Amino acid sequence: MATVDVTVMGAGVFGLSVAYACLLRGAKVQVIDPAGVGTGASGGIIGALAPHVPEQWNAKKAFQLDSLLMQAAFWEQVGARSGMPTGYARNGRLQPLADVAAVDLAQARARSASSLWEGQASWDVIPAPTVDWSPPSPSGQVVFDTLSALIHPRQATLALAAAVTALGGRIDLEGAPQGKVVWATGWAGLDDMTAKHHRLIGSGIKGQGALLDFDARGMPQLYADTLHIIPHNDGTVAVGGTTEREFDDPFGTDAQLEDIIARVRRAVPILADAPIIERWAGLRPRSRSRAPMLGVHPFIKDAFVANGGFKIGFGMAPKAGEVMADLILDDRDTIPDDFKPDRSL
């Protein structure tokens, strides 16, 4: 690659999505990450692409809706270009409802979803299915939404990296930034920005999860007892996770994960004896505003930032890549104001 139009610093899902979108528009792109592809939060195991609740609508929720509706075509194209699995499936999500009050609230949200989701997905209150995969519901009712999807984060990140190279992009462990530079360096990038400012801009929030050996492929994901239970297409089930602001070891699992595993086994009895394949812990980048940071870099002249995906990074990534390419290549700002980096300053 003789010349480079765009350099993306960081090979997680945000950085790779920006690179991919720029390549699709004809730019020459390099990605640089000293740790390699998907070695941060994007190399996790859970992969819940779940929507915000359909109420108190705002720009963040509307952006996420658009991005979730882009997912199927996006990952199908990534899979076709890379020849690799992504683990994407839009099988919906079941959530048990605890009592009458929870049922009433869910029904109100169902009415909101019918308007806000514009008929492209539904949020329904239905009798709890009488199948082993469905968790017990004290009210006898569950929410079933058809917008929720799942993805295998590691598979998807590797496939997206392969799609970037298939389009002529380059991914290196080191190199000199050229052209327009995008910083997509996750929690470490948030720490760097905080060090240049007088208050917190963002930080890494620890999460823990586990992978179980149980084949429930094709079933909906579950959200029970505040836990995500994700039946991956490779015959495993991912469960998680924690939200830890204080920790001693950012990448080590501990008793909090063991508590999650025990709660999952109680909430979904069919998983009671499922063997544990892997335990995982890592840091996810959360901005101070809690929204993704997309736009002009606040501290590096003539540079851009794409960071702060936190728990919804994969869900936001396809549209985040698009709006960043609008800004970087066309000088066209289509980014919601709530996502502008100065909102986190």
HUCORPE-V688450 format. One line per field, one symbol per residue. phi: phi as a letter, one per 40 degrees, with the letter a starting at -180 (. if undefined). A space follows every 50 residues. Layout:
BEGIN
phi=???
END
This chain:
BEGIN
phi=.cbbcbbbchbcccccccdccccccgccbbbbadcgcgccccccbcgccb ccccafcaccccccddccccddcdccccccccgbcbgcabbgabbcbcac cccccccccccccccccfgcabbbcbcdccbccccdbdcgbbcbbcccbb acdcccccccccccccchcbbbcaiccbgcbbcbbgccccccccccbcac biacbcbbaabbcacbdgcccbbbfgbcbbccccgbbcbiacbbcbacbc bbcacccccccccccccbdccdbccccabbaabbcbcccgcdbbicccbb cgbbbbagcfcbdcccddcdcccccdcccbfbcbcddcccdcccc
END
